[in-house]
Amino acid sequence: MNNQSASHDPLSEVTTESPSEISAESVTAVGPPLWLLAELTYDCPLHCPYCSNPTQLTETKDELSTEQWCQVFTEARDMGAVQLGFSGGEPLLRKDLEVLVKHSRDLGFYTNLITSGIGLTEKRIAKLKVAGLDHIQISFQGADPEVNDAIAGKGNAYKQKFKMAKSVKAQGYPMVLNFVISKQNINQIAEVMRLSCELEADYVELATAQYYGWAYQNRDHLLPTQAELVEAERIVNEFREQQQGKGPHFIFVTPDYYETRPKACMNGWGTTFLTVTPDGSALPCHSAKMLPLTFPNVKDKSIADIWQQDFSFEYFRGDDWMPQPCKGCDEKEKDFGGCRCQAFMLTGDMHKTDPVCSKSEDHHLIQKAIENAVKPSKAIVDRINQSTAMKHAKNAELNIVTVKV
């Protein structure tokens, strides 16, 4: 999806400076990474159009081994990290998941598994429990099989998710659900909340899609109108009142496209959150690899060296990098200038003020995106998994045409 003319690509006009131009003296003292996200694999059995994984999966190198992941967890815990999320892709595809969970538990991490539920079994839930996993979050794409499976791109996905959610609850885990809300299912908000009650959920995140990766490509098909969001929020609040403090705790997360100030992305660059990708790249947020910066790899550097000394992690810490109006804004310590990835995707310059901010000279790009979403001009793009991407790339090299029959 393009926010300007069809012939203009804002990502082709990159404005940046080399990280090497930052002096060693500029590296600031920073606390430890408190939250570690381990993206164990980019492979996934689903094809959700809102996936935030990179679209260029063929650029990903070999996944980290069991031993390498365990070393990452040990180093992060030694620094003071306290929470560890296992994500993907679909982390259940890693056959060593239980080993990784046990090692993390032995280190003292609070661990959570972020999963589609596809590939989960009652037996594996029990094994993860024995290994010490603290909680499992299962994602749904809709409130019924028809909508859920259409968005997920997989038949019988809803049936499997429902069954595993019941089993997770029965085996003593907190019941945590995630529904990614978009134009495709926002009219099901009431049904989603009733389903959450049926599954006896403890916490439910009603999170509108965040526009990175595949979701950015499909934004026109995903971004609800402001009227749809207002109505959805009304339904959520009304449902909460009827609950009278009983049942699931619902968290409604709206897109920042309809705000006048940007989100404080990751609580500030390189201050709290650390992502390690399947091939070992270390990032200050899920999507940072898109930026014209060279990020370190845990195969080459320790977590301590990466967090405390690497220029890419220091690059957007503090406010020295900020342009106006961010530099002189009295809200800069609240939103930290907004999302660097969003600024880059929309303007081609990662240093610019996040266009979501009404003070940004590029705020019109957000309004244009909202207008484009009313009537999408391009077909939706299904997320492909890594093995498929690699196969397609290999076939292209060999000049092989794969025909689906």
C-alpha positions in Angstrom: 0.0 0.0 0.0 1.3 3.4 -0.9 0.4 6.6 0.9 1.3 8.8 -2.0 1.1 8.3 -5.7 1.4 4.9 -7.2 4.7 5.8 -8.7 6.3 7.1 -5.5 8.0 4.8 -3.0 9.0 6.7 0.2 11.3 3.9 1.2 13.5 4.6 -1.8 14.4 8.0 -0.4 16.2 7.0 2.7 17.8 9.7 4.8 20.2 8.4 7.4 23.7 8.8 8.8 26.0 6.0 9.6 26.0 4.7 13.2 29.7 4.8 13.1 29.5 8.6 13.2 28.3 8.4 16.8 31.2 8.8 19.1 31.9 6.3 21.9 31.6 9.1 24.3 27.9 9.6 23.4 27.0 6.1 24.7 24.7 6.7 27.7 24.2 4.7 30.8 21.0 2.6 30.6 19.3 0.1 32.7 18.9 -3.6 31.8 16.5 -5.0 29.2 13.5 -6.1 31.3 11.5 -7.8 28.6 13.1 -10.3 26.2 11.1 -11.5 23.2 12.5 -14.7 21.6 11.2 -15.0 18.1 12.1 -18.7 17.8 11.1 -19.1 14.1 9.4 -17.2 11.3 7.6 -20.4 10.1 3.9 -20.5 10.8 1.0 -22.7 9.7 -1.3 -19.7 9.3 -1.3 -16.9 6.7 -2.7 -13.9 8.6 -2.7 -10.7 6.6 -1.9 -8.6 9.6 1.3 -10.5 10.6 4.1 -8.2 11.8 6.9 -10.6 10.7 9.2 -9.3 8.0 7.9 -9.7 4.4 11.4 -10.5 3.1 11.8 -13.9 4.9 14.4 -15.1 2.4 16.9 -12.7 3.9 16.7 -14.5 7.3 19.7 -16.8 7.9 19.7 -20.1 9.8 17.8 -20.3 13.1 19.7 -20.3 16.4 20.4 -23.7 17.9 19.1 -24.8 21.3 22.5 -24.1 22.8 22.6 -20.6 21.3 19.2 -19.7 22.6 20.0 -21.0 26.1 23.1 -18.8 26.0 21.0 -15.8 25.1 18.6 -16.4 27.9 21.5 -16.9 30.4 23.1 -13.6 29.4 19.9 -11.6 29.4 19.0 -13.0 32.8 22.4 -12.1 34.2 21.8 -8.5 33.1 18.5 -8.4 35.0 15.9 -9.3 32.4 12.8 -10.7 34.2 10.2 -11.6 31.5 10.7 -13.8 28.5 8.2 -14.3 25.7 8.4 -17.2 23.2 7.0 -16.0 19.9 7.4 -16.5 16.2 6.0 -17.2 13.6 4.7 -20.2 15.5 7.0 -21.2 18.4 5.4 -24.6 18.7 7.2 -25.6 15.6 10.5 -25.7 17.6 10.8 -29.2 18.8 13.2 -28.0 21.6 10.6 -25.6 23.0 10.3 -27.5 26.3 14.1 -27.5 26.7 14.1 -23.8 26.2 11.3 -23.3 28.7 12.9 -25.4 31.3 16.3 -23.5 31.0 14.5 -20.2 31.3 12.5 -21.3 34.3 15.7 -22.5 36.0 17.2 -19.1 35.4 14.2 -17.5 37.1 12.4 -15.9 34.1 8.6 -15.4 34.1 7.8 -17.1 30.8 4.9 -16.8 28.4 4.1 -18.6 25.1 2.5 -16.5 22.4 0.9 -19.0 20.0 -1.8 -19.6 17.4 -2.6 -22.8 19.2 -2.1 -24.7 15.9 0.1 -27.8 16.7 -0.7 -27.6 20.4 -2.0 -30.8 22.1 -3.1 -31.7 25.6 0.1 -33.7 26.0 2.3 -30.9 24.9 0.5 -28.4 27.2 1.2 -30.8 30.1 4.9 -31.1 29.0 5.2 -27.3 29.0 3.6 -27.2 32.4 6.2 -29.6 33.8 9.0 -27.6 32.1 7.8 -24.5 34.1 6.0 -22.4 31.5 4.0 -19.7 33.4 1.3 -18.8 30.9 0.0 -19.4 27.4 -1.6 -16.8 25.2 -3.7 -18.1 22.3 -4.6 -15.9 19.4 -8.0 -15.9 17.6 -8.8 -14.2 14.3 -12.6 -14.2 14.7 -15.5 -15.2 16.9 -16.7 -18.1 14.7 -15.1 -20.7 12.4 -16.0 -18.9 9.2 -14.4 -15.6 10.0 -11.5 -17.0 12.0 -10.5 -19.5 9.4 -10.9 -17.1 6.5 -8.5 -14.6 8.1 -6.1 -17.3 9.3 -6.0 -18.9 5.9 -6.4 -22.3 7.4 -9.4 -24.6 7.6 -10.4 -26.0 11.1 -8.1 -23.5 12.8 -11.0 -22.2 15.0 -11.9 -25.7 16.1 -8.3 -26.4 17.2 -7.9 -23.0 19.0 -11.2 -23.5 20.9 -10.2 -27.0 22.0 -6.7 -25.9 23.1 -8.0 -22.9 24.9 -10.3 -25.2 26.9 -7.3 -27.5 27.7 -5.0 -24.6 28.7 -7.6 -23.5 31.2 -8.2 -27.1 32.4 -4.5 -27.6 33.1 -4.3 -24.7 35.4 -2.8 -21.9 33.3 -4.2 -18.4 33.3 -6.5 -18.1 30.3 -5.0 -15.3 28.1 -6.6 -14.6 24.7 -5.6 -12.2 21.9 -8.0 -11.1 19.2 -6.4 -9.0 16.5 -9.1 -6.6 15.4 -9.3 -5.2 11.9 -11.9 -4.1 9.4 -12.5 -7.8 8.7 -13.8 -8.7 12.1 -14.5 -5.5 14.1 -18.2 -6.1 13.6 -17.8 -9.2 15.8 -16.7 -7.4 19.0 -19.7 -8.4 21.0 -19.4 -12.0 19.8 -15.7 -12.0 20.6 -16.4 -10.9 24.2 -19.1 -13.6 24.6 -16.7 -16.2 23.3 -14.1 -15.0 25.8 -16.6 -15.5 28.6 -17.4 -19.0 27.3 -13.7 -19.9 27.4 -13.5 -18.5 30.9 -10.6 -16.2 29.9 -8.8 -14.2 32.6 -7.4 -11.6 30.3 -8.4 -10.7 26.8 -6.5 -8.3 24.5 -8.7 -6.8 21.8 -5.8 -5.3 19.8 -6.3 -3.5 16.5 -3.7 -4.5 14.0 -0.4 -2.6 14.1 0.8 -1.7 10.7 4.2 -3.3 10.3 5.4 -6.2 8.1 2.5 -7.8 6.2 0.0 -5.6 8.0 1.6 -2.5 6.4 1.2 -4.1 3.0 -2.4 -4.9 3.8 -3.3 -1.7 5.7 -6.1 -0.7 3.3 -7.8 -3.9 4.0 -7.3 -3.8 7.8 -7.7 -0.2 9.1 -11.2 0.3 10.5 -12.9 3.6 10.1 -13.0 5.9 13.1 -16.8 5.4 13.4 -16.2 1.6 13.5 -13.7 2.0 16.3 -15.9 4.4 18.3 -18.8 1.9 18.1 -16.5 -1.0 19.0 -15.3 0.9 22.1 -18.9 1.7 23.1 -19.7 -2.0 22.9 -16.6 -2.9 25.0 -17.4 -0.4 27.7 -21.1 -1.4 27.8 -20.0 -5.1 28.2 -17.6 -4.2 31.0 -20.4 -2.4 32.9 -22.7 -5.4 32.5 -19.9 -7.6 33.9 -19.8 -5.6 37.2 -16.2 -6.6 37.7 -16.7 -10.3 37.0 -15.4 -12.4 34.1 -12.5 -11.6 31.8 -10.5 -8.4 32.0 -10.7 -6.8 28.5 -8.0 -4.6 27.2 -9.0 -2.6 24.1 -6.0 -1.4 22.0 -6.8 1.1 19.2 -4.6 2.1 16.3 -2.7 5.4 16.7 -3.7 6.6 13.2 -6.7 8.3 14.8 -4.7 10.0 17.6 -3.0 13.4 17.5 0.1 12.1 19.4 2.2 9.0 18.7 2.6 6.0 20.9 5.7 5.7 23.2 7.0 2.9 21.1 8.6 0.1 23.3 8.7 2.6 26.1 11.6 4.3 24.3 14.3 2.9 22.0 16.6 0.5 23.8 15.3 1.2 27.3 13.2 -1.8 28.2 12.5 -4.2 25.4 14.9 -6.5 23.5 13.9 -8.8 20.6 16.1 -11.6 19.3 15.1 -12.9 15.9 15.3 -16.5 14.7 18.7 -16.0 13.1 20.1 -14.1 16.2 19.7 -10.5 15.2 19.2 -8.3 18.3 16.7 -5.5 17.9 15.3 -2.8 20.2 11.8 -3.5 18.8 10.1 -6.2 16.6 10.3 -4.3 13.4 13.6 -2.4 13.7 15.4 -4.5 11.1 13.7 -2.6 8.3 15.7 0.5 9.3 18.9 1.5 7.5 21.0 0.6 10.6 23.3 -2.4 11.0 22.1 -4.4 14.0 24.3 -6.9 15.9 23.9 -10.6 16.2 24.0 -12.7 19.3 26.3 -15.1 17.5 29.0 -12.4 17.4 28.4 -10.3 20.6 27.1 -10.9 24.1 23.8 -9.5 25.2 25.6 -7.1 27.6 27.8 -5.7 24.8 24.8 -5.4 22.5 22.6 -3.6 25.0 25.3 -1.4 26.6 27.6 -0.6 23.8 26.2 -1.3 20.3 25.7 1.9 18.3 22.4 0.7 16.8 20.9 0.4 20.3 22.3 3.8 21.3 21.2 5.5 18.1 17.8 6.7 19.2 18.3 6.8 23.0 17.8 10.2 24.6 16.9 13.2 22.6 20.1 14.3 20.8 18.8 12.7 17.6 15.5 14.5 17.6 14.5 17.0 15.0 12.1 19.9 15.6 9.3 20.0 16.6 10.2 16.9 18.8 13.4 18.5 20.2 11.5 21.5 21.8 8.3 19.6 22.6 7.3 19.4 26.3 5.9 15.9 25.5 9.1 14.3 24.2 9.8 12.4 27.4 6.3 11.0 27.1 6.2 9.7 23.6 10.0 9.8 22.8 9.3 11.2 19.3 7.0 8.3 18.4 7.8 5.1 16.4 11.0 5.2 14.3 9.8 2.4 12.1 6.5 4.2 11.4 8.4 7.4 10.6 10.6 5.5 8.2 7.8 3.5 6.5 5.8 6.6 5.8 8.4 9.2 5.0 11.6 7.3 4.1 13.5 9.1 7.0 13.8 7.3 10.3 14.8 10.5 12.1 11.6 12.4 11.3 8.8 13.1 13.7 6.3 10.2 13.7 3.6 11.3 11.2 0.9 10.3 13.6 1.7 13.5 15.6 -0.4 16.5 14.6 2.7 18.6 14.9 4.5 16.6 12.2 4.9 18.2 8.7 4.0 14.7 7.4 0.8 14.3 9.3 -1.1 14.5 6.0 0.3 11.0 5.2 -1.8 9.5 8.0 -5.0 11.2 6.7 -4.2 9.9 3.2 -3.8 6.4 4.6 -7.2 6.7 6.3 -8.8 7.8 3.1 -7.2 5.0 1.1 -8.5 2.4 3.5 -12.1 3.3 2.7 -11.8 1.7 -0.7 -8.7 -0.5 -1.2 -7.1 -0.3 -4.6 -5.0 -3.4 -4.3 -5.7 -7.0 -3.5 -4.9 -8.4 0.0 -1.6 -10.2 0.3 -1.5 -13.4 2.3 1.4 -13.9 4.6 3.7 -16.8 3.4 5.8 -18.8 5.8 9.6 -18.9 5.7 10.0 -22.4 4.2 7.6 -21.4 1.4 9.6 -18.2 0.8 12.9 -20.1 0.7 11.4 -22.7 -1.7 10.1 -20.0 -4.0 13.4 -18.2 -4.0 15.2 -21.5 -4.8 12.8 -22.3 -7.6 13.4 -18.8 -9.0 17.1 -19.4 -9.0 16.7 -22.8 -10.8 14.0 -21.3 -13.2 11.5 -23.8 -11.9 7.8 -23.0 -12.0 5.7 -24.5 -9.2 2.1 -25.1 -10.2 -0.7 -25.6 -7.6 -3.3 -28.2 -8.7 
